[in-house]
Every structure is written in structure tokens, then in C-alpha cells.
Amino acid sequence: MSFQQGLSGLNASSKALDTIGNNIANSGTVGFKDSTTVFADVFAASLSGAGAAPIGLGAKVATVAQQFTQGNISVTNNPLDLAINGSGFYELTNANGDILYSRNGQFQLDKSGYIVNAQGLRLMGYGADANGTITPPTTSLRLFDPASSSDAPPQATGTSVSATGIQANVNLDSREALPANAFDPTDTSPATDTYNKSTAVTIYDSLGNSHIYNLYFVKTATTNQWQVYATVSNPAGASVGVTALGLVDTLTFGADGTLPASYTPPTVTVSDTALGYAGGVNPLSFPLNFSGSTQYGASFTINSLVQDGFASGKLAGFNIGSDGVILGRYTNGQSKNLGQVVLASFRNPQGLQPLGNNVWMSTSMSGPVMEGTPGSSGQYGPIQSAALEDSNVDLTKELVDMITQQRAYQANAQTIKTQDSILQTLVNLR
């Protein structure tokens, strides 16, 4: 006569109730994955030597398996709250360089500009270079460096990767008369017109100082020909206020009012002296491109006037796309990629070792980690910013399971009580 079966049943039900209690306790934990207690039976002897109907020794807990099903997604107001809508885990690193994994997307910025969770673990992803190009390998994602005076250094006009310089698209009125006098940008008297029309665009030097680049259009006696002159107006504090740069381009339109296909934009230069900072800034050299401009019998129109320089700026805000790309917005009106969140996947997620604080560690049972960008395949779900994945605990199911295990516990206790009663009967035999 044995109490083993009943005792094992009590232990198994107790473990199951512990699991259910843990699930219920974490029903409000962001990114929590509920667990299920898996039981196995216990036999006293091998099949070959146990007879036709061996009696087992009860039950045992084989494992406690986590269920990595999707939780509901709740919207928040924090752009650093991230929810994975599908498979995948965030990669996190601690101070020792260990890589951990989590589904909890509650992130924030620390004082050094890194994206971290509540325990200070840094979010991993692909970094971006100064031009915003995202490249592997994975590293700790950082949005700004507090030791730097500027998150976005200035860019002089004409020094972008494509070196676009100034691009202008205008319509010059073919009905305009010739100016009465030779070009003089300082003469604005209507009685002595020296140019037909003018416009201006802000350009930037190597220090990010803004200068006004003025363009003047002068119709010539040659059929369909216009000359373009320029001056540069410098900011307060410069040694020179306005510098005349002379003739910078000659536009000869065809009979259809368009520039010929052979038109080649000139490259104009502005010396450091002309900018008013002799020896203090680099000279400017950039294309002045009027491609697409026209000379029609219509009013003077500026369709487009852009340039590729900008002043320095500080990070003003950011957005995180569904592909995990972090796009920064700066006070100078520019934007660029700051990095990209990377997700991890495993062939056997249930083989991950839970460490608490909503993180797991990979093991030999989970298989090797596989990295990918959000939404790139079925292994990696897209990311939703300003949202969080709720716990996947179903309270109704847990309460029903609790009642079931309670009944199982009572039944196992009853078998022990019955065994005790039978044993007492045997002891009392005379």
C-alpha cells in the first residue's frame, strides 16, 4: 500500500496552481507570456519487466512551457513605446555586453542618449552614419550625444553627397523690354532700370552661417537671351555687407521657350572674402542649375528655388516606422535616419531561459539566434510605435484552470485519506 500516487498528484496540482497564480499576477505586465504546466506519468519499472498492466507511481511536472502567442496591442502617447505585431524579440544588452531578449517595448532615453528599458538595458539595432545610411552590424541604438554641441553639423551649399548646389526653375516673361541702363544691383530706381527681375535664396557656408544669394535676370538684345547676375548679402558681423559676384550664367532659350538639351549648369564660386569671413570659412563652389526653366509670354514665376546647404541643428523629435527605422527631425529643418531596430527569432522560443524582468536568454534548446528587420518576413513582425503589447494571459481561462486544479488537489488528498483509512483497518485486525 502506497501514498506515492496521491502525494505526487498533490505536488503536481500545487505546481500547476503556482503557474496559474503567476499568470494571473502578471496579467497586467507588458509583453508577458503565460505559462502552462505540462505533466508526465511515472512508472515503477520498465515496460519489459512490469507485466501486462503495470501500476504507475503517480505524476510529475515535465516542464513549465511558456506560450508565445500574440497579446493585444494598446495605444500610448510615448513614441518610444514599441509593440511587435507578430513574431520576434527585441535584442537588449547589459553593462557586461550580454545579449538578452524581450517582448516588452517600454523604452525611454537615458542621459547619454541611448534607448533603454526600465532596467537600463540598451536596445540593439543597426546604426546610421553621418549621412543617415543604415548599416550592420548591430550596436546599441543612440539618438544623440550630449557631449556634442550639435546633433546635426552644418552643411555648406554644394557639399551634399549629390552636390546639387542651387536648383532654380523659373519662367522669364518673353514680353519684357530691355533694361534702360547697364546692370547695377544697387540702382532700384524705376526710371533707370538695370535689370528685369530678381529673386533670392539662402545659402550656407562651412560654419553654417546663412548668406542671401541674390539673382538678377537681365534681358539682352540677343533674341531669347537672358543674363544672370548675382550678389551675396552677408550676416551681421561679417567684414563685408554685400558683395557683387558679377555675371554667373547666360540663358539662351529656343523658339519653343525652353532651354536646349545642351544646356550645362555653370559652377559658381564665392570666396571666403566675398562671404565676409576671410580665412574663417571655406570658399563656396556649387552648381547653379536652371534646367527646366522657360521663357514664355507669361508673368515672371518662380516654380522652384532650392539649395542643399543648412545650418547646424539639435534633435527636435523622431519617428519610428513599422520597419524599425528611426527618423530624426532637427531644429534646422533637416531629417535623417538615426538607426533601425533589429528583431531576433528562434526556431524553438520555448527553449529560451526566462530571467525575470521580462527578458529571456538564449540556450542550446532555443537554437541559434536569427536577426532581421521588422516586417521583412514572417519571422519578424512589423513594429508599431506609441503602442505596447499587453500580456497574453486570458483571465477567464486561468480562473477555470484554477478550479480544475483545485478539484484535482482535493481528489488526490482524498486518495491519501482513503489509503490511510484502509491501512488503519488492517492495523486494527485481531
VOLO-851517 format. One record per residue (C-alpha): x, y, z; residue in three letters. Coordinates in steps of 0.2 Angstrom, whole numbers, padded with zeros to 4 digits, always signed. Last residue first. Layout:
N
XYZALA
...
This chain:
430
-0036-0045+0078ARG
-0037-0033+0063LEU
-0035-0015+0069ASN
-0019-0012+0059VAL
-0028-0018+0043LEU
-0042-0006+0046THR
-0030+0009+0049GLN
-0021+0005+0032LEU
-0038+0006+0023ILE
-0042+0023+0031SER
-0025+0029+0027ASP
-0027+0024+0009GLN
-0044+0033+0009THR
-0036+0049+0016LYS
-0022+0048+0003ILE
-0035+0046-0011THR
-0045+0061-0004GLN
-0030+0072-0005ALA
-0028+0067-0023ASN
-0046+0072-0026ALA
-0045+0089-0017GLN
-0029+0093-0027TYR
-0038+0088-0043ALA
-0053+0099-0038ARG
-0042+0114-0035GLN
-0033+0110-0052GLN
-0049+0112-0061THR
-0055+0127-0052ILE
-0038+0136-0056MET
-0040+0131-0074ASP
-0057+0140-0075VAL
-0049+0155-0067LEU
-0034+0155-0079GLU
-0046+0153-0094LYS
-0056+0168-0089THR
-0040+0178-0085LEU
-0033+0175-0103ASP
-0015+0180-0101VAL
-0007+0187-0117ASN
+0000+0202-0108SER
-0002+0218-0117ASP
+0009+0223-0132GLU
+0013+0242-0131LEU
+0009+0256-0143ALA
+0017+0273-0147ALA
+0026+0265-0162SER
+0020+0249-0170GLN
+0033+0237-0176ILE
+0031+0225-0190PRO
+0033+0206-0186GLY
+0049+0196-0189TYR
+0049+0178-0194GLN
+0035+0181-0207GLY
+0047+0191-0217SER
+0055+0209-0218SER
+0041+0216-0206GLY
+0054+0222-0193PRO
+0072+0219-0198THR
+0081+0203-0196GLY
+0092+0193-0184GLU
+0092+0174-0181MET
+0098+0167-0164VAL
+0104+0150-0163PRO
+0093+0136-0156GLY
+0081+0138-0141SER
+0087+0122-0133MET
+0105+0127-0134SER
+0100+0142-0124THR
+0096+0160-0127SER
+0092+0172-0113MET
+0075+0179-0109TRP
+0069+0196-0103VAL
+0053+0202-0095ASN
+0061+0207-0078ASN
+0064+0189-0075GLY
+0077+0178-0082LEU
+0067+0166-0093PRO
+0078+0153-0102GLN
+0073+0152-0120LEU
+0069+0134-0126GLY
+0051+0139-0128GLN
+0056+0150-0142PRO
+0061+0135-0153ASN
+0067+0140-0170ARG
+0072+0157-0163PHE
+0069+0175-0169SER
+0078+0191-0166ALA
+0072+0209-0170LEU
+0083+0224-0176VAL
+0078+0242-0173VAL
+0085+0254-0186GLN
+0096+0269-0184GLY
+0097+0288-0184LEU
+0089+0291-0201ASN
+0089+0309-0207LYS
+0079+0325-0205SER
+0083+0343-0209GLN
+0073+0358-0204GLY
+0087+0366-0194ASN
+0079+0361-0177THR
+0081+0343-0182TYR
+0069+0328-0185ARG
+0076+0311-0183GLY
+0070+0295-0192LEU
+0071+0279-0183ILE
+0069+0264-0195VAL
+0060+0249-0186GLY
+0051+0244-0202ASP
+0034+0250-0195SER
+0042+0267-0194GLY
+0049+0275-0178ILE
+0048+0294-0178ASN
+0059+0307-0170PHE
+0059+0324-0162GLY
+0069+0341-0160ALA
+0087+0334-0162LEU
+0098+0349-0162LYS
+0104+0359-0178GLY
+0118+0366-0188SER
+0114+0377-0203ALA
+0109+0370-0220PHE
+0115+0368-0238GLY
+0107+0359-0252ASP
+0099+0373-0262GLN
+0081+0376-0268VAL
+0071+0388-0279LEU
+0056+0381-0288SER
+0042+0387-0299ASN
+0047+0405-0298ILE
+0036+0415-0310THR
+0039+0430-0321PHE
+0022+0433-0329SER
+0018+0424-0345ALA
+0024+0425-0363GLY
+0035+0410-0361TYR
+0054+0409-0357GLN
+0056+0393-0348THR
+0066+0385-0334SER
+0068+0366-0334GLY
+0087+0366-0330SER
+0092+0382-0321PHE
+0106+0374-0312ASN
+0119+0385-0302LEU
+0132+0371-0297PRO
+0142+0374-0281PHE
+0158+0381-0275SER
+0159+0390-0258LEU
+0176+0396-0251PRO
+0179+0388-0234ASN
+0176+0399-0219VAL
+0187+0410-0207GLY
+0201+0414-0218GLY
+0192+0429-0225ALA
+0174+0429-0216TYR
+0164+0442-0226GLY
+0157+0429-0239LEU
+0166+0439-0253ALA
+0182+0436-0243THR
+0179+0417-0241ASP
+0177+0416-0260SER
+0160+0413-0269VAL
+0162+0401-0283THR
+0150+0396-0297VAL
+0149+0380-0307THR
+0139+0383-0323PRO
+0124+0372-0327PRO
+0126+0364-0345THR
+0112+0367-0358TYR
+0114+0355-0372SER
+0096+0349-0371ALA
+0091+0367-0376PRO
+0082+0378-0363LEU
+0064+0380-0366THR
+0053+0394-0374GLY
+0048+0385-0390ASP
+0059+0396-0401ALA
+0074+0391-0390GLY
+0080+0399-0374PHE
+0098+0406-0371THR
+0102+0408-0353LEU
+0118+0416-0348THR
+0126+0412-0331ASP
+0136+0420-0317VAL
+0139+0438-0322LEU
+0146+0448-0307GLY
+0148+0442-0289LEU
+0144+0459-0281ALA
+0147+0458-0262THR
+0136+0465-0249VAL
+0139+0468-0231GLY
+0158+0464-0230VAL
+0168+0461-0214SER
+0154+0449-0207ALA
+0147+0454-0190GLY
+0129+0455-0196ALA
+0125+0442-0210PRO
+0131+0443-0228ASN
+0122+0448-0243SER
+0129+0439-0259VAL
+0127+0446-0277THR
+0122+0438-0293ALA
+0120+0441-0311TYR
+0110+0431-0324VAL
+0110+0436-0342GLN
+0095+0432-0353TRP
+0094+0428-0371GLN
+0078+0425-0382ASN
+0085+0435-0396THR
+0101+0444-0392THR
+0097+0462-0386ALA
+0098+0456-0368THR
+0086+0453-0354LYS
+0093+0455-0337VAL
+0089+0442-0323PHE
+0096+0446-0306TYR
+0100+0433-0293LEU
+0103+0436-0274ASN
+0112+0424-0263TYR
+0107+0428-0245ILE
+0120+0421-0233HIS
+0117+0410-0218SER
+0132+0405-0207ASN
+0133+0386-0205GLY
+0151+0386-0202LEU
+0156+0379-0219SER
+0145+0392-0228ASP
+0126+0392-0230TYR
+0115+0398-0244ILE
+0098+0407-0243THR
+0089+0410-0259VAL
+0085+0427-0268ALA
+0075+0433-0283THR
+0076+0447-0296SER
+0068+0453-0311LYS
+0071+0465-0326ASN
+0088+0473-0323TYR
+0096+0490-0324THR
+0080+0501-0323ASP
+0084+0519-0323THR
+0067+0527-0320ALA
+0061+0513-0309PRO
+0075+0517-0297SER
+0082+0501-0289THR
+0101+0505-0293ASP
+0112+0495-0281THR
+0111+0479-0292PRO
+0118+0489-0306ASP
+0116+0481-0324PHE
+0118+0494-0338ALA
+0104+0505-0341ASN
+0087+0506-0349ALA
+0083+0487-0346PRO
+0077+0478-0362LEU
+0058+0476-0363ALA
+0049+0460-0355GLU
+0037+0451-0366ARG
+0047+0435-0365SER
+0042+0434-0347ASP
+0055+0423-0338LEU
+0048+0407-0330ASN
+0058+0400-0316VAL
+0066+0383-0310ASN
+0081+0385-0299ALA
+0092+0372-0292GLN
+0106+0378-0281ILE
+0120+0366-0276GLY
+0116+0348-0281THR
+0132+0341-0274ALA
+0124+0323-0274SER
+0133+0319-0257VAL
+0130+0337-0251SER
+0144+0349-0252THR
+0136+0362-0264GLY
+0129+0374-0250THR
+0139+0371-0234ALA
+0132+0358-0222GLN
+0131+0362-0204PRO
+0133+0348-0190PRO
+0117+0339-0185ALA
+0117+0333-0166ASP
+0126+0349-0161SER
+0137+0354-0147SER
+0142+0336-0144SER
+0144+0329-0127ALA
+0126+0325-0125PRO
+0127+0313-0140ASP
+0110+0309-0148PHE
+0099+0296-0154LEU
+0109+0280-0148ARG
+0105+0262-0153LEU
+0117+0250-0145SER
+0125+0240-0159THR
+0121+0228-0173THR
+0132+0226-0188PRO
+0125+0232-0200PRO
+0122+0248-0210THR
+0110+0262-0210ILE
+0114+0277-0221THR
+0109+0293-0212GLY
+0123+0304-0219ASN
+0133+0304-0203ALA
+0132+0285-0202ASP
+0117+0275-0196ALA
+0117+0261-0183GLY
+0108+0244-0184TYR
+0099+0238-0169GLY
+0100+0235-0150MET
+0090+0242-0136LEU
+0100+0246-0120ARG
+0096+0238-0104LEU
+0094+0251-0090GLY
+0081+0241-0080GLN
+0066+0251-0086ALA
+0071+0249-0104ASN
+0085+0259-0114VAL
+0087+0269-0129ILE
+0104+0278-0128TYR
+0105+0297-0127GLY
+0118+0298-0114SER
+0106+0304-0100LYS
+0094+0289-0104ASP
+0081+0288-0117LEU
+0065+0278-0114GLN
+0058+0261-0119PHE
+0043+0250-0114GLN
+0043+0238-0128GLY
+0042+0222-0118ASN
+0044+0207-0129ARG
+0062+0204-0123SER
+0078+0196-0127TYR
+0096+0197-0119LEU
+0113+0199-0126ILE
+0127+0200-0113ASP
+0139+0215-0116GLY
+0143+0216-0097ASN
+0133+0233-0095ALA
+0118+0225-0102ASN
+0112+0222-0120THR
+0095+0221-0127LEU
+0088+0212-0143GLU
+0069+0214-0145TYR
+0060+0198-0149PHE
+0051+0192-0165GLY
+0035+0186-0171SER
+0019+0196-0174GLY
+0014+0214-0171ASN
+0029+0219-0161ILE
+0024+0234-0150ALA
+0035+0249-0146LEU
+0034+0263-0133ASP
+0047+0275-0138LEU
+0034+0287-0147PRO
+0026+0289-0130ASN
+0007+0293-0131ASN
+0000+0275-0129THR
-0010+0263-0140VAL
-0014+0246-0133SER
-0009+0230-0143ILE
-0017+0213-0138ASN
-0005+0199-0135GLY
+0002+0187-0148GLN
+0005+0169-0143THR
+0022+0164-0136PHE
+0015+0151-0123GLN
+0028+0147-0110GLN
+0031+0129-0105ALA
+0033+0123-0087VAL
+0040+0106-0089THR
+0038+0088-0085ALA
+0029+0090-0069VAL
+0027+0073-0061LYS
+0013+0061-0060ALA
+0009+0045-0050GLY
+0019+0029-0046LEU
+0011+0019-0061GLY
+0003+0002-0060ILE
+0009-0010-0073PRO
-0004-0019-0083ALA
+0004-0033-0094ALA
+0019-0036-0083GLY
+0032-0023-0077ALA
+0048-0031-0084GLY
+0048-0026-0102SER
+0039-0010-0099LEU
+0052-0004-0087SER
+0048-0002-0069ALA
+0040+0010-0056ALA
+0031+0021-0069PHE
+0029+0040-0068VAL
+0016+0050-0078ASP
+0020+0067-0086ALA
+0013+0084-0083PHE
+0015+0100-0093VAL
+0011+0116-0083THR
+0006+0130-0095THR
+0014+0148-0095SER
+0008+0165-0100ASP
+0019+0177-0110LYS
+0022+0194-0103PHE
+0024+0209-0115GLY
+0018+0222-0103VAL
+0013+0215-0086THR
-0005+0217-0082GLY
-0010+0199-0082SER
+0006+0196-0072ASN
-0001+0190-0056ALA
-0014+0180-0065ILE
+0000+0170-0074ASN
+0010+0168-0058ASN
-0006+0161-0049GLY
-0009+0149-0064ILE
+0009+0143-0063THR
+0008+0141-0044ASP
-0008+0132-0046LEU
+0000+0120-0058ALA
+0014+0117-0046LYS
+0002+0113-0032SER
-0008+0101-0044SER
+0009+0092-0047ALA
+0013+0091-0029ASN
-0004+0084-0024LEU
-0004+0072-0038GLY
+0014+0066-0032SER
+0007+0064-0015LEU
-0008+0054-0020GLY
+0002+0042-0031GLN
+0016+0039-0018GLN
+0004+0035-0003PHE
+0007+0017-0005SER
+0000+0000+0000MET
